[in-house]
Amino acid sequence: MAVTKTIDSVSLSIEVQKALAKAGDPIYAKKTFSGIKTDATPK
């Protein structure tokens, strides 16, 4: 039986450390990009 992969939508999420809290714990910021071409190849 063959398997077919169909991509409906693509999004890219990036999470980076933007600061440190007073206790020394990292604070993260997350940015999501949507509307990326469905035929884009992941590299």
N, CA and C of each residue as an Amber inpcrd file, in Angstrom:
protein
   129
   0.8390000  -1.1740000   0.0000000   0.0000000   0.0000000   0.0000000
   0.8890000   1.2440000   0.0000000   0.6370000   2.1510000  -0.9030000
   1.4230000   3.3790000  -1.0140000   0.8940000   4.4450000  -0.0600000
   1.8000000   5.2790000   0.3940000   1.4430000   6.3880000   1.2790000
   1.6180000   7.6840000   0.5020000   0.6180000   8.5490000   0.5880000
   0.6750000   9.8390000  -0.0890000   0.6890000  10.9510000   0.9520000
   1.6310000  11.8640000   0.8120000   1.7560000  12.9920000   1.7370000
   1.1310000  14.2230000   1.0930000   0.1410000  14.8170000   1.7810000
  -0.5170000  16.0170000   1.2900000  -0.3480000  17.1250000   2.3180000
   0.1990000  18.2570000   1.8900000   0.4140000  19.3900000   2.7860000
  -0.6960000  20.4070000   2.5490000  -1.4560000  20.7160000   3.6220000
  -2.5440000  21.6910000   3.5240000  -2.0700000  23.1030000   3.8410000
  -1.2320000  23.2310000   4.8600000  -0.7300000  24.5510000   5.2400000
   0.6290000  24.3910000   5.9010000   1.3930000  25.4800000   5.9120000
   2.7310000  25.4540000   6.4900000   2.8870000  26.6920000   7.3640000
   3.4810000  26.4970000   8.5320000   3.8180000  27.6420000   9.3810000
   5.1900000  27.3980000   9.9890000   5.8360000  28.4820000  10.3770000
   7.1700000  28.4230000  10.9570000   7.1230000  29.1400000  12.2940000
   7.5770000  28.4710000  13.3520000   7.6050000  29.0810000  14.6790000
   9.0410000  29.1780000  15.1610000   9.3790000  30.3320000  15.7180000
  10.7100000  30.5690000  16.2650000  10.5420000  31.0230000  17.7060000
  11.2820000  30.3880000  18.6140000  11.2470000  30.7700000  20.0190000
  12.6650000  31.1230000  20.4500000  12.8430000  32.3220000  20.9990000
  14.1640000  32.7840000  21.4140000  14.1140000  33.3030000  22.8430000
  15.2470000  33.2020000  23.5040000  15.3480000  33.7580000  24.8490000
  15.5710000  35.2550000  24.7100000  14.6870000  36.0550000  25.3180000
  14.8130000  37.5030000  25.1540000  15.3290000  38.2170000  26.3920000
  15.2560000  37.5690000  27.5560000  15.7180000  38.2240000  28.7810000
  15.8170000  37.1900000  29.8930000  16.2660000  37.6640000  31.0400000
  16.2920000  36.8400000  32.2440000  15.4290000  37.5150000  33.3000000
  14.6400000  36.7220000  34.0120000  13.8450000  37.2420000  35.1160000
  14.7760000  37.5540000  36.2880000  14.2640000  38.2620000  37.2820000
  15.0910000  38.6210000  38.4380000  15.6370000  37.3880000  39.1470000
  14.8810000  36.2830000  39.1050000  15.3140000  35.0390000  39.7410000
  16.3280000  34.2810000  38.8860000  16.6070000  34.7870000  37.6930000
  17.5680000  34.1330000  36.8110000  16.9420000  33.1730000  35.8180000
  15.6150000  33.0600000  35.8420000  14.9260000  32.1830000  34.8990000
  14.8250000  32.8640000  33.5350000  14.9810000  32.0980000  32.4500000
  14.9040000  32.7010000  31.1170000  13.4710000  33.0930000  30.7570000
  13.3330000  34.1870000  30.0170000  12.0480000  34.6270000  29.4820000
  12.1330000  34.4550000  27.9710000  11.1440000  33.7560000  27.4070000
  11.1660000  33.4400000  25.9820000  10.1260000  34.2540000  25.2220000
  10.4150000  34.5480000  23.9700000   9.4760000  35.1860000  23.0520000
   9.2870000  34.2320000  21.8770000   8.0480000  34.1260000  21.3940000
   7.7470000  33.2180000  20.2940000   7.1040000  34.0010000  19.1560000
   7.5590000  33.7470000  17.9470000   7.0250000  34.3880000  16.7500000
   6.6530000  33.2920000  15.7680000   5.4360000  33.3750000  15.2080000
   4.9610000  32.3920000  14.2470000   4.6870000  33.0770000  12.9170000
   5.1890000  32.4940000  11.8600000   4.9720000  32.9880000  10.5090000
   4.0610000  32.0010000   9.7930000   2.9790000  32.4920000   9.2190000
   2.0790000  31.6270000   8.4640000   2.0330000  32.0960000   7.0170000
   1.3500000  31.3490000   6.1930000   1.2570000  31.7220000   4.7880000
   2.4950000  31.3770000   3.9930000   3.2930000  30.4550000   4.4980000
   4.4910000  30.0130000   3.7850000   4.0610000  29.0930000   2.6450000
   4.7370000  29.1780000   1.5340000   4.3910000  28.3510000   0.3770000
   4.3760000  26.8760000   0.7610000   3.3350000  26.1680000   0.3440000
   3.2340000  24.7430000   0.6590000   4.2400000  23.9080000  -0.1140000
   4.8080000  24.4480000  -1.1880000   5.8080000  23.6910000  -1.9470000
   7.2350000  24.0260000  -1.5150000   7.3890000  24.8040000  -0.4310000
   8.7240000  25.1270000   0.0850000   9.3490000  23.8750000   0.6920000
  10.6320000  23.6760000   0.4680000  11.3200000  22.5070000   1.0110000
  11.9590000  22.8560000   2.3500000  11.8000000  21.9900000   3.3520000
  12.4450000  22.2460000   4.6480000  13.9440000  22.0110000   4.5580000
  14.7470000  22.9710000   5.0130000  16.2050000  22.8290000   4.9790000
  16.7820000  23.1970000   6.3090000
